[in-house]
């Protein structure tokens, strides 16, 4: 009898352990299922209709999860509650948005909005570290929300699949307490600035290119706005994005994390050390420095309406390369026509990409003369490969077919002024078209 009772107690203990394991696995399964169910929010966005009542206590899970920052003497429970009850909007789910969002979620910001119009591309993954190879072609805002939900499923994530514009910006931004500009184009920077001024929201603005990054806070406690510093946009040709200029992945990582830090300080302490100051980061030298910005101006601080920012800036409100068309049909050939011309070898093929790009991949027989060398007659004259060419035809090519048009136009005008007789053409769509229509194995970047 005693032996049976011992065996019964053992089996009950074993069953209780199994029940505990089953319960834990069931909770994990619920989280995984919730992650996979993440979908973009419907617009117009109306979070203000929620019964927004501030939570006054932390849960046991929150105390355990955030204890390492709660015990800071200048943070405490009160700051954690402020984060819990706050709403932060991250505009751009890329190189800056990923590190910003993950540290906001890690810190316990209660509601995080994620705005992006784009999908995940494999070329994003070296810096946009919250996306994965398995999520290539998935919406960025949804992909990032899934990663954040896997980190902390108790917070509210709002993926917003749209390109911000004058029609929807105010409706979205009014629902949040702080806005992070994690974008990569001038038009959206002006749009976000103006919308934040009109709604009275602080704007934490970051940028990263090549080895350098910048960070500041606009429209906070009487500090300057973006328009106070830049009343007029720069010429479109003077603006370079990561797609064209390149960026080392860790640079937006550094700036994005610091954007999250400034947002946390604004929410928890009502203060920022970067309002009216610009933080400059030199990744190559591992050096930070801060410069003081000019004060807020009356004109820069008074915005009454949103405008057409694409027209105002002369460039699109995305970081995608936009196709241009400055040549006539007679000056352009297709990638297939280029393939048919190559065996004859009776023309000079000039690749106008940067030399770093030319090292990655190039068509056989092409020579490299970067587009920067076509800015003036003096620069063109220095290109001996062009003037000494025995061929009467010159074909320009680049990555997507924009810079090759510029080079073709510049060289055609040069030849006209100098009385030179060259047949000058460019390749429509550039090397991307070559990869699509001629050589499917040709690397694309």
N, C-alpha and C positions, 0 to 999 in steps of 0.2 A: 504493500500500500504506500509506504513512504517513498519508495523508488518511483512509483507512478506519479505521486504528487510533485516530486522533484522534476520529473520529466515534463509535467504539465506547466510548472512555473517557468522552466527553461523555454518551452515552446511559446508561452505567452510573452516572455521577454523578447524572444526572437521575432514574434509577430509584431510587437510594438516597435521594434527597430525597423522592420520592413515597412510598417505603416508610416513611420517618420520619413523614411527614404522616399516612399511613394508620394507623400505630401510635398516634400521638397522638390521632387521631379515634376510634380503637377504644377507647382508655382513657376518653375523654370519654363515649362511648356507654355504656360499662359503668357509669360513675358515674350518668348519667341514668337508666339502667334500674334501678339500685339505689335511686335516689331514689323512683321510681314504685312500687317494690315494698314500700315501708315500710308495715307493718301494726301494729295494736295488739298488745301483748304479751299472752300468756295468763296468767290468774291461776289459782291463787296463784303469786306471783313467787318464784323460788328462785335468785337469783344466787349465793348462797353455795355452791351445789353446783359452781359453776365452780372450776376449779383456779386459785385466785387467787394467782399468783406475781408479785411485783413485778418490773417490767422494770428493768434496771440500766443500760441504754444508750438513747440517743436515735437514731432513724434519721436518715439524711441529709435526708429530707424534713422531719422535725421540727426539725432544726437550722436549716434554711433558713427554715422557716415561723415559728418562735418566736424567732429570733435577737435581735430587738429587745428582748425582755424578758429573755432569757437573759444578755445582756451587762450587765444591771444588777448592780452589786456586791452588793446585798442581795437578789438573787434567784438567779442562777447556774443551772447545770445541775441541781443537787440539787433546787431548787424545781420546775423543769420536770418532773423525774421524779416528784416527789410528785403533781403535777397529773395526770400521765399515769396514775398508778396509783390515782387516787382515783375515788370515785363520789359524785355529787351528785344529790339529788332536788329537782326543781322542781315544786311543787304549785300548779297554776294556770297555764295557758298563754295568759294574756291580757295586759293592759297592763303588769303587772309581770313576768310570766313570760317574755314575748318578749325584752325587753332583758337580763334576767338570763341566760337560756339562751344567747343569741347571744354574750355576752361570756365565758361559761364555755366555750363551744365554741371561741371565738376564742383563748382562753388555753390550750386544750389539756387540759381535764378529760377523762379517759379514758372515763368512763361517765356519761351524763346521763339520768336518769329524768324523764319528762314526764307528769304526772298532770292530766287534765282530763276532765270528763264531757260537755262542751258541743261545739257545732259553730260554725263561723265564720259570723258575721253581718256584713252590710255596715256596721252601726253600730259594729263593733269596729275597723275598719281605720284610723281616725284615730289610734289609740294602740297597737294590737296589730300592730306594724309588720312582723312576720315572717310574717303571713298575707297573702294576696293576693286580689284580686277574683275571680280564676279559681278560688279555693278556697272561696268562699262555700258553706256547707252541708257542707263537709268537716269531719271530726273535728279539733278544735283540736290535740290531742296529735299526730296524724299530720301535720297541716299544718306545725306547728312543727318536728317531726323532719325533714321534707323540706327545710325551709329550712336547718336546721343541717347536714344531710348535704351540701347544695350548698356550704356554706362549708368544711367539713372532713369528707370522706367516710371518713377513717381512724378516727374516734372511734366509740364505741358509743352509740347512742341507743335508749332504751326508751320508746316511747309507751304510756301506760297509760290506757285509756279506761274510767274509772270515777269515781264520786263517793266520796271517802274516807268511811269510816264505822267504827264500832267493830269491825266484823267483819274488815275487810281492812287497816286502817291499820298494825298492828304487822307483819303479814306483808310489807308493801311497804317500810316504813321501815327495818326491820332490815338490809336489803341495802345501805344507803347510809351514807356517812360524814358528810355534812352535808345538812340539809334547809332549803329555802327556802320560806317561806310567802308565796306570791304570790296569795293568795285575797282574796275580797271579802265575807266573811261571818263573823259571830261564832262560830257553831257549829263551823266548821272550824278556827278559830283555837284554840279550847279543845281540840279533838280533836288537832290537831297538837302542841300544847304537851304534853298528857298522854302522847301516844305517844312523843314525843322524850325526855321525862323517864324513861319506863319503859325505853327502849332506850339511853339515855345519849348521844343525838345532839344536837349544837348546832343551834339553830333560828334562822335569819336571817329576821327578820320585817319586812315592809314594808307600807305602806299609802299610798294616794293618793286624794284627793277634792278636787274643785274646783281651787283653786290651791295646795293644800298637800300635803305628804308627810311621812311619818315612817318611821324605820328604827331597829331595835335588834337585838341578838343575845341570845337567851334560852338558858338552860341550858348555859352554857359556862364552864368553869373556876370553878365555885362561884358564878357570877352568878345573878341572879334569873330566875324563870320567869314566864310570862304570868300564872299564877295568884297569884304573889307580889304582883303589882300589881293584878290584878282577880280577887279570890276569887269574886265573883258577877257574872254577866253583866248588861249594861244592859237596861232595858226594850226590847222589840222596836221600839216606836214611836220610840225615841230613836236608832235606828241608821239611817244613810243610806248607800246604796251609789251607785256611779257611775251606774247606770241612773236613779235618782231625783234625785240631787244634782248630777250632771254632773262632768266632769273635763276639764281641758285636757290634750291628749295628751302633751305634753312632761313633765308632772309625773310620771306613772308611769315615763316613760323615765328620768328622773334617778334616781328611787329604785331602779328595777330594776337599773340599771347599778351602783349602789352596793351593792346586795345581792350581786351577782356579785363585786364587789371584796372585801367582807367574807368571802365564802366562800373566795376565793382566798387571802386572808391567813391564814385559819384552817387551810387545807390546807398552804400553803407554809411558814408561820412558826409555826403553832400558837398564834396570838394574834389578838385582835380588839380594836380600840379602842372598840367599842360594846357590850361586855358590861357591863351595869350602867349604861349610858347610853342616852339617847334622842336621836337626831338629828332635829331639826325643820327642815323646808324650807318657806320661804315663797316660792313662785314669783312672786307678784305683785311682791314687793320684792327678789327675787333674794338672799335672805338665809338663811344657815344659823345655827343655834344648837344647842348641846348641853346637855341637862339631866341631872343625876344622878338615878338611880332608887333607890328603896328597896332595901335588901339582900335577899337570898334568905331566905325564911321556912321554917320547918320544915314547915308544912302545905303550902305551895306547892311544896316540893321533894320531897314524898313522894306519889307516885301509884301505887296498887297495881292499879287496873283501869280500863278504859275504860267509859264510861257512855253513855246515850242523850243525845247532845248537842243534838238537836233539841228534846227535851222539856226539857232543862236550860236552854236559851237561849230557848225559846218562839218560835223562828224556824227556818226551813229551813237546811240545810247547803249552799245554793247562793246565787248572787247573783241568781237569777231572782225576779221579783215573784211572790208567791204570792197567789192569789185568796182573798178573804174573802167571807163571806156573813152579814151582820149585819141585813139587812132581810127583811121578809116579802114574799111574792110580790106582794101588792097594792101595794107601794111601788116596784115595779120595772117598767120597760118595756124592750122590745128596741130595737135601733137601727132596725129596720124600722118599728116603731110610732112612734118619734120622727119618722122621715121622713114618715109619714102625718099626723102632727100639725102639722108645720111650716107648711103653707100657711094654716091657720086663724089662726095667730099669737095664740092666746088663752091663752098661757102664757109664763112667763119662763124662758129657758134660761140657766143659770148654769154657767160653766166654772170649775172649782175648781183648775186647774193653776196653776203659778207663772206670773207675768207673762212671764218669758222664754220659756216654752213657748207661751203664748198668742200671742206674736209670731210664732212659727214657722208656725202654722196654727190656724184656728178655724172652727167652723161659723157660717154667716151668721146674724146676729141675736143671737148669744150675747154675754153680758157676762162679765167676768172678776172673780171674787172668790176669791183663793187660799184653799186649805184652812186655812191658818194663821189665817184670820180667823173661824174657827168654833170656837175653843177655849173661849170663855166667852160668857155672855149679854151682857156689856159689849161684847165685840168684835162680836157679831152685831148689836147695837143700832146700832152705828156704820155698818152697811151700809144706807144710805138706799135703795139700789135695791131691797132686799128689802121693807122696811117700807112704802115708798111705792108698791109695785107695784099697779096696778089689776087685775092678773090674780089669780085665785084659785088658779091652779096654778103651781107652780114645779118645774122639772126640772133636776136636777144632772147634770153630765157631767164626766168626767176622761179620762185617757189610757187606763186599762185597767179602770176600774169599781170601784176600791177606795176612793180618796179621795172619790169622789162618794157612796158609801154612808156614809162617815163624816160628810160634810157634811149629807147628807139626814137621818141619825139625829140629829145635833146640832140642826139647824134644827127638826125635828119635835118634839123635846123642848122646845126654846125656845118654839115656838108653843103647846104644851100648857100650859106654865107661865104663859104670858102670855094665854091664852084667845084666841089668834088662829086664824082659820079659813082655812088654806091647804091645798090638796092638794099634797103633796110627794112627788116620785118621783126615782129615779135611773135612768140608762141602763146596762143590763147590758153589761159588756165595754167600755164607753166608746168613745173614738174609734177604737180598734183594731177593735171590732166594726162601727163605721160603715164603716171601710175594707174590711172583709171582706164585709159583707152589703149595703151600700147603694152606696158610691162606690169602685170599685176604683182610681180615680186619686187618692184622698185620701192625702196624705203620711203615712207611718208612721215613727215614730222610737223 
